[in-house]
Amino acid sequence: MKLDVLALGAHPDDVEMSCSGTLLAAAAAGKTIGIIDFTRGELGTRGTPETRAEESERASRILSLDARENLGMADGFFRNDREHQLLLVAAIRRYQPDVVLCNAIHDRHPDHGRAAQLATEACFLSGLRMIETLGEDGQPQAPWRPRVVYHYIQDRQIPADFVVDITAHWPKKWESIQAYKTQFHDPNSQEPATYLSTPAFSDFMEARAREFGHLIGAQYGEGFTRERPVGVREITELI
């Protein structure tokens, strides 16, 4: 199916943490939304690929996604090379998104910056008709290039080029994050503590959203960087 907005993430939960409010806002405006996870997050200290998959399905239901799939790339070891580019090109052509949201351009986790570069290049290559890929039906896919590619902001602070007001969608965004019970703070968990599982990190996620919201006079926001200037059709529509 064709999607209006497609979010790409190196790991299950990347999108929920960083741009799920923006997806919810798009859906509220009548747009179709989806997520592609690159890996199963199998190198994570807590949980297993199986529990991560279950949590991903739960989060997908909370967000009422129109589509979600996992490309099965190797966590920690995928590369921005021809093999992975073609895998992602086929997925982009399958969903034909107008807007693509992808990982931060650089971040604490090296997978994030690498995924950002992979997404940028695959979105461009997807529009070249001389690159041949096959759909799930075995038939050649038509070329497709997303209209715009934006990068969400993750752990490391990066100045935002624009911020989306997600105030109305904050409760549902937070619920989708909490679907990943193995990854975040759970006082009853017997698993090893990690950077993400502390109460302080949960506080940080809310503080980050409040900070972005504050920048635009809203309660909660999500920040993005752009690859080209953002176009505006009518100047009075800006917040």
C-alpha positions in Angstrom: 0.0 0.0 0.0 1.1 3.6 -0.5 2.0 5.5 2.6 2.0 9.3 3.1 4.6 9.2 5.9 7.1 6.4 6.4 9.4 6.3 9.5 12.6 4.3 9.4 14.4 3.1 12.5 17.6 1.2 13.1 16.0 -0.6 16.0 12.4 -1.4 17.2 11.6 1.6 19.5 13.7 4.2 17.7 10.6 5.6 16.0 8.4 5.4 19.1 10.9 7.4 21.2 11.7 10.0 18.6 8.9 10.7 16.1 5.8 8.7 17.0 4.0 11.9 18.0 4.6 13.2 14.5 3.2 10.0 13.0 0.1 10.3 15.2 -0.4 14.0 14.2 -0.2 12.9 10.5 -2.7 10.2 11.1 -5.1 12.6 12.8 -4.9 14.7 9.6 -6.0 11.7 7.5 -2.6 10.6 6.4 -1.5 7.0 6.1 1.5 6.1 8.3 4.0 3.2 8.7 7.3 2.1 10.1 10.2 0.0 8.8 12.6 -1.3 11.4 16.0 -2.2 10.0 17.0 -4.7 12.7 15.4 -6.8 15.4 17.5 -5.2 18.1 19.1 -8.6 18.9 22.2 -7.1 20.5 20.2 -5.3 23.2 21.2 -6.2 26.8 17.5 -6.6 27.9 14.9 -8.7 26.3 15.2 -11.0 23.3 14.4 -10.6 19.5 11.1 -12.4 20.2 10.1 -10.1 23.1 11.1 -7.1 21.0 8.9 -8.3 18.2 6.0 -8.7 20.5 6.5 -5.2 21.9 6.8 -3.8 18.4 3.4 -5.4 17.5 1.9 -3.9 20.7 3.3 -0.4 19.9 2.0 -0.7 16.3 -1.5 -1.3 17.6 -1.3 1.6 19.9 -0.2 3.9 17.1 -2.8 2.4 14.7 -0.1 2.0 12.0 -1.2 1.2 8.4 1.9 -0.9 7.9 5.0 -2.1 9.7 7.8 -4.5 8.8 11.3 -5.5 9.9 14.0 -5.9 7.3 16.0 -8.3 9.4 19.4 -6.5 9.1 22.1 -7.4 11.5 22.0 -5.3 14.6 25.3 -3.5 15.1 26.8 -4.8 11.8 24.5 -3.6 9.0 26.4 -1.4 6.5 25.6 1.4 4.0 26.5 -0.8 1.1 24.9 -2.1 -2.1 23.2 -5.1 -0.5 21.5 -3.1 2.2 20.7 -0.2 -0.1 18.9 -2.5 -2.5 16.9 -4.1 0.4 15.8 -0.6 1.5 15.1 0.6 -2.0 12.7 -2.3 -2.6 10.9 -1.4 0.7 10.7 2.3 -0.3 9.3 1.4 -3.7 6.8 -0.9 -2.0 5.3 1.8 0.1 5.9 4.9 -2.1 6.0 7.4 0.8 5.9 11.1 0.2 7.7 11.9 3.5 10.4 9.8 5.1 11.5 10.2 8.7 14.8 8.5 9.6 17.4 8.3 12.3 19.5 11.1 13.6 22.4 12.2 11.5 24.8 11.3 14.3 24.1 9.9 17.8 25.4 8.0 20.8 24.6 4.7 19.1 26.7 4.2 15.9 23.8 2.4 14.2 21.8 5.5 14.2 24.1 7.7 12.2 24.8 4.8 9.8 21.1 4.1 9.4 20.6 7.8 8.6 23.1 7.7 5.8 21.7 4.4 4.5 18.2 5.9 4.4 19.3 9.1 2.7 21.2 7.3 -0.1 18.4 4.6 -0.5 15.8 7.3 -0.9 17.7 8.9 -3.7 18.6 5.6 -5.4 15.0 4.5 -5.2 14.2 7.1 -7.8 16.6 5.8 -10.4 14.9 3.7 -13.0 18.1 1.8 -14.0 18.2 0.2 -10.6 16.0 -2.9 -10.8 14.2 -4.4 -7.8 11.4 -6.9 -7.6 8.3 -6.6 -5.5 6.8 -9.3 -3.3 4.9 -10.6 -6.3 8.1 -11.1 -8.2 7.4 -8.3 -10.6 9.7 -5.3 -11.4 9.1 -2.3 -9.1 8.6 1.2 -10.5 11.1 3.8 -9.4 10.0 6.1 -6.5 11.7 8.9 -4.8 10.2 10.4 -1.6 9.4 14.1 -1.8 11.3 14.9 1.4 13.6 13.2 3.9 13.8 14.4 7.5 15.9 13.2 10.4 14.5 12.9 13.9 16.6 13.8 16.9 17.5 11.1 19.3 19.9 10.9 22.3 22.4 13.6 21.4 21.2 17.1 21.3 21.2 18.5 17.7 19.7 21.9 16.9 16.3 21.4 15.3 15.5 22.9 11.9 11.8 22.6 12.7 9.6 21.2 15.5 6.3 19.4 15.3 3.7 20.2 18.0 2.7 16.8 19.4 0.9 18.1 22.5 -2.4 16.5 21.6 -0.6 13.2 20.9 1.8 13.0 23.9 -0.3 10.4 25.9 -0.5 8.0 23.0 3.2 8.5 22.2 4.2 7.7 25.8 2.0 4.7 25.7 3.7 3.4 22.6 7.1 3.8 24.3 5.9 1.9 27.4 4.9 -1.0 25.1 8.7 -1.8 25.1 8.5 -3.0 28.7 11.8 -4.9 28.6 13.7 -1.8 27.4 12.7 0.9 29.8 12.3 1.4 33.5 10.4 -1.4 35.2 10.9 -1.6 39.0 9.9 -5.3 38.9 12.4 -6.3 36.2 15.1 -8.8 37.0 17.2 -7.9 33.9 20.5 -6.0 34.0 20.2 -2.2 34.3 21.1 -0.3 31.1 21.4 3.3 30.0 17.7 3.2 28.8 16.2 1.4 31.8 16.9 4.0 34.5 14.1 6.3 35.8 16.4 9.2 34.7 16.2 8.2 31.1 12.4 8.2 31.2 12.5 11.7 32.7 14.9 12.7 30.0 12.6 11.6 27.2 9.8 13.7 28.6 12.1 16.6 29.3 13.3 16.5 25.7 9.8 16.6 24.3 8.9 19.5 26.7 12.1 21.4 25.6 11.2 21.0 21.9 7.6 22.1 22.6 8.9 25.1 24.6 10.8 26.3 21.5 7.6 26.7 19.6 5.2 27.7 22.4 3.7 24.3 22.8 3.7 21.8 25.7 5.4 18.9 23.8 7.2 18.7 20.5 9.5 16.6 18.3 12.5 18.1 16.6 13.9 17.3 13.1 16.8 18.3 10.9 16.3 18.6 7.1 18.4 17.8 4.1 17.2 20.9 2.1 15.4 24.1 3.0 11.8 23.5 4.2 9.3 25.0 1.8 6.2 26.8 3.0 3.2 27.4 0.7 1.7 30.2 2.8 3.6 32.1 5.5 0.7 32.6 7.9 0.4 28.8 8.4 3.6 28.7 10.5 3.2 28.3 14.2 
